[in-house]
Amino acid sequence: MLSQKDMEYNMLMAHRQFISGLEKSLDMLKDDIDDVEGISEDCTDEWCKSREDFLDYLHKSIYAISEPRWAGREDSQKIHELRGRIKGLYVHFTEAKA
């Protein structure tokens, strides 16, 4: 049977893995937006809609994260940084879309 510390450790590792996955998703979306920025034509309605939907999904996911009580300061900082990055991506997306 797992002890309380073991369960907290397992939950913390799962939390960190989830945060890492969100970071990778933000990186991929930023690269995708960067790619379309170089194209002289306006983005297609389909492309814009799908990216905007994905941005909304990531935004909801990031802001729905509750910080585990056993998480350290660096874990809280990561969540704070992700929230800042998603706001920046919204701005970047709006500029690329225009």
URFENDA-V621802 format. One record per helix or strand of 3 or more residues. SS is the DSSP state (@ for helix, = for strand). FROM is the first residue (numbers start at 1). TO is the last residue. If there is no record, write none. Layout:
BEGIN
SS:FROM:TO  SS:FROM:TO
END
This chain:
BEGIN
@:4:37  @:45:63  @:73:97
END
